[in-house]
Amino acid sequence: MRAVSAREANQSFAKVLSRAEAGEEVVITRRGRPVAVLAPYRAPAMTPEREAAIERAKRMMEKGLPWGRAFRRFTRDEMHER
């Protein structure tokens, strides 16, 4: 893992980004202290829990929200209050 100063990272961002793209993690420091890590992107794993959550969300979207008497109508002024 390579460390670069914030100034160096700013001035040579394309190089630092290329290193991360190549699989290297780069620690960015400010005044010698680590403040961030630039790392290659890794797609989140598709766990059974994640798949189940996505399926629940799809079913809810297909079903839709209950409209009608369950919801109170708002006036234009109420909708634009801050």
TIMI-2910 file (N, C-alpha, C, CB; in pm, 1 decimal, decimal comma, always signed):
<rs>
+----------+----------+----------+----------+----------+----------+----------+----------+----------+----------+----------+----------+------+
!      n_x !      n_y !      n_z !     ca_x !     ca_y !     ca_z !      c_x !      c_y !      c_z !     cb_x !     cb_y !     cb_z ! resn !
+----------+----------+----------+----------+----------+----------+----------+----------+----------+----------+----------+----------+------+
!    +85,1 !   -116,4 !     +0,0 !     +0,0 !     +0,0 !     +0,0 !    +89,9 !   +123,0 !     +0,0 !    -97,0 !     -0,4 !   +122,0 !  Met !
!    +68,4 !   +208,7 !    -93,8 !   +150,7 !   +328,4 !   -109,8 !    +82,5 !   +446,4 !    -42,3 !   +176,1 !   +358,7 !   -259,6 !  Arg !
!   +159,3 !   +536,4 !    +15,7 !   +106,3 !   +657,6 !    +77,2 !   +150,5 !   +778,3 !     -3,7 !   +152,8 !   +670,3 !   +224,3 !  Ala !
!    +57,7 !   +870,4 !    -27,7 !    +88,9 !   +995,7 !    -96,5 !    +26,0 !  +1109,5 !    -17,9 !    +37,5 !   +994,4 !   -244,7 !  Val !
!    +87,0 !  +1225,5 !    -26,3 !    +31,3 !  +1342,2 !    +41,3 !    -91,4 !  +1391,0 !    -35,9 !   +137,9 !  +1455,5 !    +53,9 !  Ser !
!   -175,3 !  +1465,8 !    +31,5 !   -293,7 !  +1520,5 !    -34,0 !   -253,1 !  +1609,6 !   -150,8 !   -379,7 !  +1599,5 !    +66,3 !  Ala !
!   -146,6 !  +1684,9 !   -132,2 !    -98,8 !  +1772,2 !   -239,6 !    -55,1 !  +1690,2 !   -360,6 !    +17,5 !  +1859,7 !   -190,0 !  Arg !
!    +23,2 !  +1584,4 !   -336,6 !    +68,5 !  +1498,8 !   -446,3 !    -49,8 !  +1430,2 !   -514,6 !   +168,1 !  +1393,6 !   -394,6 !  Glu !
!   -144,4 !  +1384,2 !   -434,0 !   -263,2 !  +1318,8 !   -490,6 !   -341,4 !  +1416,0 !   -577,9 !   -353,7 !  +1263,8 !   -378,4 !  Ala !
!   -349,9 !  +1541,0 !   -533,9 !   -421,7 !  +1642,3 !   -610,3 !   -348,8 !  +1674,3 !   -740,8 !   -439,1 !  +1769,7 !   -526,9 !  Asn !
!   -218,1 !  +1690,1 !   -732,8 !   -141,8 !  +1729,0 !   -851,3 !   -126,7 !  +1616,3 !   -952,6 !     -6,0 !  +1777,5 !   -810,3 !  Gln !
!   -128,7 !  +1492,3 !   -905,7 !   -112,8 !  +1380,1 !   -999,1 !   -226,4 !  +1279,6 !   -981,0 !    +24,2 !  +1310,6 !   -978,3 !  Ser !
!   -348,6 !  +1334,5 !   -981,4 !   -465,2 !  +1249,9 !   -956,7 !   -477,7 !  +1137,4 !  -1058,1 !   -590,8 !  +1333,3 !   -958,2 !  Phe !
!   -449,5 !  +1163,3 !  -1182,8 !   -462,1 !  +1059,7 !  -1286,0 !   -369,4 !   +941,4 !  -1255,6 !   -429,9 !  +1118,3 !  -1425,6 !  Ala !
!   -248,0 !   +969,6 !  -1209,1 !   -155,0 !   +861,6 !  -1175,2 !   -205,9 !   +781,3 !  -1055,3 !    -15,2 !   +918,7 !  -1145,2 !  Lys !
!   -251,1 !   +853,3 !   -953,5 !   -301,5 !   +786,1 !   -832,9 !   -423,3 !   +701,0 !   -868,8 !   -338,1 !   +890,0 !   -722,2 !  Val !
!   -510,4 !   +755,3 !   -951,5 !   -629,1 !   +681,1 !   -994,6 !   -590,3 !   +557,4 !  -1075,3 !   -721,3 !   +771,3 !  -1077,7 !  Leu !
!   -489,0 !   +569,2 !  -1159,2 !   -442,2 !   +454,4 !  -1237,6 !   -388,6 !   +344,4 !  -1147,0 !   -333,9 !   +497,9 !  -1337,1 !  Ser !
!   -319,4 !   +384,1 !  -1039,6 !   -269,2 !   +284,4 !   -944,8 !   -385,2 !   +208,5 !   -880,4 !   -182,4 !   +351,8 !   -836,2 !  Arg !
!   -488,4 !   +282,2 !   -840,7 !   -605,4 !   +217,8 !   -780,3 !   -674,3 !   +127,0 !   -882,0 !   -704,7 !   +324,0 !   -727,0 !  Ala !
!   -683,9 !   +172,8 !  -1004,5 !   -745,4 !    +92,7 !  -1110,9 !   -668,4 !    -36,0 !  -1133,7 !   -752,8 !   +172,5 !  -1240,9 !  Glu !
!   -536,9 !    -30,9 !  -1114,0 !   -451,5 !   -148,3 !  -1132,7 !   -456,9 !   -243,1 !  -1013,5 !   -308,3 !   -105,0 !  -1156,8 !  Ala !
!   -531,6 !   -204,5 !   -908,7 !   -548,8 !   -294,5 !   -795,5 !   -477,6 !   -252,3 !   -668,7 !   -502,7 !   -428,0 !   -832,9 !  Gly !
!   -407,2 !   -140,7 !   -672,3 !   -331,2 !    -95,9 !   -555,4 !   -416,3 !     -3,7 !   -467,9 !   -202,1 !    -23,5 !   -599,4 !  Glu !
!   -401,7 !    -17,3 !   -337,0 !   -465,7 !    +76,0 !   -244,5 !   -367,7 !   +188,1 !   -215,2 !   -510,5 !     +4,7 !   -112,7 !  Glu !
!   -416,5 !   +311,3 !   -220,2 !   -331,4 !   +427,7 !   -199,1 !   -383,9 !   +504,1 !    -77,5 !   -327,7 !   +519,2 !   -326,3 !  Val !
!   -298,4 !   +523,9 !    +22,3 !   -334,6 !   +601,0 !   +141,2 !   -301,1 !   +746,7 !   +114,1 !   -260,2 !   +548,5 !   +269,3 !  Val !
!   -396,4 !   +834,6 !   +137,2 !   -374,0 !   +977,8 !   +117,8 !   -355,2 !  +1040,1 !   +255,6 !   -493,2 !  +1045,6 !    +39,9 !  Ile !
!   -245,8 !  +1113,9 !   +269,5 !   -211,2 !  +1170,8 !   +399,8 !   -219,7 !  +1322,9 !   +396,6 !    -70,3 !  +1126,6 !   +442,0 !  Thr !
!   -241,3 !  +1380,5 !   +512,9 !   -236,3 !  +1525,3 !   +529,9 !   -147,5 !  +1550,7 !   +650,6 !   -380,8 !  +1588,6 !   +548,5 !  Arg !
!    -41,0 !  +1624,9 !   +628,1 !    +57,0 !  +1652,4 !   +733,8 !   +109,4 !  +1523,1 !   +796,6 !     -5,4 !  +1741,5 !   +842,1 !  Arg !
!   +128,9 !  +1422,2 !   +712,4 !   +185,9 !  +1295,6 !   +757,0 !    +88,6 !  +1199,8 !   +822,9 !   +294,7 !  +1322,7 !   +850,4 !  Gly !
!    -38,4 !  +1240,8 !   +837,2 !   -138,1 !  +1152,9 !   +899,9 !   -235,5 !  +1100,9 !   +795,1 !   -214,8 !  +1227,4 !  +1011,9 !  Arg !
!   -265,8 !   +970,6 !   +795,4 !   -359,0 !   +914,7 !   +696,3 !   -499,6 !   +971,9 !   +715,2 !   -362,7 !   +760,4 !   +706,7 !  Pro !
!   -560,8 !  +1012,4 !   +603,4 !   -696,6 !  +1066,5 !   +608,6 !   -794,0 !   +992,7 !   +517,3 !   -694,6 !  +1212,4 !   +571,7 !  Val !
!   -741,8 !   +922,2 !   +417,5 !   -831,4 !   +852,4 !   +324,8 !   -756,4 !   +740,0 !   +255,1 !   -890,5 !   +950,5 !   +220,7 !  Ala !
!   -834,9 !   +647,4 !   +200,2 !   -778,6 !   +538,8 !   +120,4 !   -850,4 !   +538,7 !    -13,7 !   -792,5 !   +399,8 !   +193,0 !  Val !
!   -773,4 !   +541,0 !   -120,4 !   -828,4 !   +526,2 !   -254,4 !   -799,6 !   +382,7 !   -295,1 !   -766,7 !   +631,0 !   -357,0 !  Leu !
!   -906,1 !   +306,5 !   -317,2 !   -890,7 !   +163,4 !   -344,2 !   -971,6 !   +125,4 !   -468,0 !   -935,5 !    +78,8 !   -221,7 !  Ala !
!   -938,7 !    +12,1 !   -529,1 !  -1015,2 !    -34,3 !   -644,5 !  -1160,6 !    -61,0 !   -604,5 !   -951,2 !   -161,8 !   -704,3 !  Pro !
!  -1249,9 !    -36,2 !   -697,2 !  -1392,2 !    -62,3 !   -673,9 !  -1417,1 !   -212,1 !   -672,0 !  -1479,6 !     +5,8 !   -782,0 !  Tyr !
!  -1492,2 !   -255,3 !   -574,0 !  -1533,8 !   -396,3 !   -566,7 !  -1685,2 !   -398,8 !   -552,5 !  -1464,0 !   -472,1 !   -446,5 !  Arg !
!  -1751,0 !   -462,7 !   -646,5 !  -1896,9 !   -470,9 !   -642,2 !  -1939,2 !   -548,0 !   -517,9 !  -1952,9 !   -538,5 !   -770,4 !  Ala !
!  -2047,4 !   -503,6 !   -452,7 !  -2092,5 !   -574,8 !   -333,0 !  -2135,8 !   -717,7 !   -367,0 !  -2208,5 !   -498,8 !   -266,3 !  Pro !
!  -2108,3 !   -807,9 !   -275,3 !  -2144,5 !   -948,2 !   -296,2 !  -2295,7 !   -963,8 !   -288,9 !  -2075,4 !  -1039,4 !   -191,5 !  Ala !
!  -2349,0 !  -1052,3 !   -371,3 !  -2492,5 !  -1077,8 !   -371,2 !  -2520,0 !  -1189,3 !   -271,1 !  -2544,3 !  -1115,7 !   -514,4 !  Met !
!  -2547,2 !  -1149,1 !   -147,0 !  -2575,0 !  -1245,1 !    -41,5 !  -2722,0 !  -1286,6 !    -47,4 !  -2540,1 !  -1185,8 !    +97,2 !  Thr !
!  -2758,0 !  -1398,5 !    +14,9 !  -2899,8 !  -1438,4 !    +17,9 !  -2988,4 !  -1330,9 !    +81,9 !  -2915,6 !  -1570,4 !    +94,5 !  Pro !
!  -2936,2 !  -1263,2 !   +184,3 !  -3014,7 !  -1157,7 !   +249,2 !  -3039,8 !  -1041,6 !   +153,1 !  -2942,7 !  -1107,1 !   +375,6 !  Glu !
!  -2937,9 !  -1006,9 !    +77,1 !  -2951,5 !   -897,3 !    -20,1 !  -3051,2 !   -934,5 !   -129,0 !  -2814,7 !   -862,8 !    -83,0 !  Arg !
!  -3042,4 !  -1057,1 !   -179,8 !  -3137,3 !  -1103,5 !   -281,7 !  -3279,9 !  -1099,2 !   -228,9 !  -3102,4 !  -1246,0 !   -327,2 !  Glu !
!  -3300,4 !  -1145,1 !   -104,1 !  -3433,6 !  -1144,8 !    -44,3 !  -3486,6 !  -1002,4 !    -30,1 !  -3431,0 !  -1214,1 !    +92,4 !  Ala !
!  -3401,3 !   -909,0 !    +10,2 !  -3442,6 !   -769,9 !    +24,8 !  -3482,8 !   -710,4 !   -109,4 !  -3330,4 !   -687,3 !    +87,4 !  Ala !
!  -3408,0 !   -743,0 !   -214,4 !  -3440,6 !   -693,6 !   -348,4 !  -3574,3 !   -750,1 !   -393,8 !  -3329,5 !   -730,8 !   -449,2 !  Ile !
!  -3598,1 !   -877,5 !   -370,3 !  -3725,5 !   -938,8 !   -408,7 !  -3842,2 !   -876,1 !   -333,2 !  -3721,8 !  -1089,8 !   -383,2 !  Glu !
!  -3824,4 !   -849,2 !   -202,0 !  -3930,4 !   -782,1 !   -124,1 !  -3960,1 !   -644,5 !   -181,2 !  -3889,8 !   -769,7 !    +24,3 !  Arg !
!  -3855,3 !   -570,7 !   -217,4 !  -3874,4 !   -437,4 !   -273,8 !  -3948,2 !   -444,4 !   -407,4 !  -3739,2 !   -367,2 !   -291,6 !  Ala !
!  -3914,1 !   -543,8 !   -490,7 !  -3982,5 !   -559,9 !   -619,5 !  -4131,1 !   -588,0 !   -598,9 !  -3917,9 !   -673,6 !   -701,2 !  Lys !
!  -4161,9 !   -677,4 !   -502,5 !  -4303,8 !   -709,2 !   -475,8 !  -4379,8 !   -585,9 !   -427,8 !  -4315,1 !   -821,9 !   -370,6 !  Arg !
!  -4317,3 !   -507,6 !   -341,6 !  -4381,9 !   -385,7 !   -292,2 !  -4407,9 !   -288,0 !   -406,3 !  -4295,5 !   -318,8 !   -184,2 !  Met !
!  -4310,7 !   -274,5 !   -499,7 !  -4328,2 !   -182,8 !   -611,9 !  -4437,6 !   -231,5 !   -705,8 !  -4197,2 !   -166,4 !   -688,2 !  Met !
!  -4447,1 !   -362,4 !   -726,1 !  -4552,1 !   -416,5 !   -813,2 !  -4689,1 !   -394,9 !   -751,5 !  -4529,3 !   -566,2 !   -839,6 !  Glu !
!  -4697,6 !   -410,4 !   -619,4 !  -4825,0 !   -393,3 !   -548,4 !  -4866,3 !   -246,4 !   -547,3 !  -4814,4 !   -446,7 !   -403,9 !  Lys !
!  -4770,5 !   -157,2 !   -528,4 !  -4799,3 !    -14,2 !   -525,0 !  -4839,4 !    +32,4 !   -386,2 !  -4908,7 !    +19,2 !   -623,7 !  Gly !
!  -4853,9 !   +162,6 !   -372,9 !  -4893,2 !   +221,3 !   -245,5 !  -5044,6 !   +237,8 !   -240,0 !  -4823,3 !   +356,8 !   -224,2 !  Leu !
!  -5101,1 !   +227,0 !   -120,0 !  -5246,3 !   +245,4 !   -106,6 !  -5281,5 !   +393,8 !   -115,0 !  -5297,3 !   +185,4 !    +27,3 !  Pro !
!  -5349,4 !   +432,8 !   -220,6 !  -5392,3 !   +571,0 !   -235,2 !  -5538,9 !   +580,6 !   -196,8 !  -5369,2 !   +622,2 !   -380,1 !  Trp !
!  -5590,6 !   +697,2 !   -194,3 !  -5732,1 !   +714,7 !   -165,2 !  -5753,7 !   +770,9 !    -26,6 !  -5805,5 !   +583,6 !   -179,4 !  Gly !
!  -5850,0 !   +714,7 !    +46,8 !  -5888,5 !   +769,2 !   +176,9 !  -5781,2 !   +753,5 !   +284,1 !  -6014,2 !   +703,3 !   +223,3 !  Arg !
!  -5687,6 !   +667,0 !   +262,5 !  -5583,8 !   +644,8 !   +362,6 !  -5491,8 !   +766,2 !   +376,3 !  -5502,0 !   +521,1 !   +326,8 !  Ala !
!  -5487,0 !   +849,7 !   +273,4 !  -5398,8 !   +965,1 !   +276,5 !  -5478,6 !  +1093,9 !   +272,7 !  -5300,7 !   +960,6 !   +160,3 !  Phe !
!  -5436,5 !  +1188,4 !   +354,1 !  -5501,2 !  +1318,9 !   +359,3 !  -5449,3 !  +1403,7 !   +244,0 !  -5475,7 !  +1389,0 !   +496,0 !  Arg !
!  -5534,8 !  +1481,2 !   +183,3 !  -5493,0 !  +1571,9 !    +77,4 !  -5435,1 !  +1698,2 !   +140,1 !  -5611,5 !  +1606,2 !    -16,6 !  Arg !
!  -5329,3 !  +1749,7 !    +78,0 !  -5265,0 !  +1870,3 !   +126,3 !  -5298,1 !  +1985,5 !    +33,3 !  -5112,7 !  +1850,9 !   +137,7 !  Phe !
!  -5308,1 !  +2104,7 !    +91,7 !  -5328,4 !  +2222,6 !     +8,5 !  -5194,8 !  +2261,8 !    -52,8 !  -5389,0 !  +2340,5 !    +90,8 !  Thr !
!  -5202,6 !  +2344,2 !   -154,3 !  -5080,4 !  +2390,5 !   -220,7 !  -4991,1 !  +2464,6 !   -122,0 !  -5114,5 !  +2481,5 !   -340,6 !  Arg !
!  -5052,5 !  +2546,7 !    -37,4 !  -4973,9 !  +2622,0 !    +61,2 !  -4904,6 !  +2529,0 !   +159,5 !  -5063,4 !  +2720,4 !   +137,0 !  Asp !
!  -4972,7 !  +2423,8 !   +203,2 !  -4911,1 !  +2328,7 !   +296,5 !  -4791,6 !  +2257,8 !   +231,5 !  -5015,3 !  +2224,6 !   +343,9 !  Glu !
!  -4804,9 !  +2228,5 !   +104,8 !  -4697,7 !  +2156,0 !    +36,1 !  -4572,9 !  +2241,5 !    +20,0 !  -4745,3 !  +2108,5 !   -100,3 !  Met !
!  -4589,5 !  +2373,5 !    +17,8 !  -4476,5 !  +2462,0 !     -7,7 !  -4428,5 !  +2534,7 !   +116,8 !  -4513,4 !  +2562,1 !   -112,5 !  His !
!  -4477,6 !  +2492,8 !   +235,7 !  -4429,3 !  +2552,5 !   +359,5 !  -4286,1 !  +2507,5 !   +382,2 !  -4519,7 !  +2513,8 !   +480,0 !  Glu !
!  -4208,3 !  +2593,4 !   +444,1 !  -4068,0 !  +2557,1 !   +473,2 !  -4044,8 !  +2552,0 !   +619,6 !  -3970,8 !  +2655,0 !   +409,8 !  Arg !
+----------+----------+----------+----------+----------+----------+----------+----------+----------+----------+----------+----------+------+
</rs>
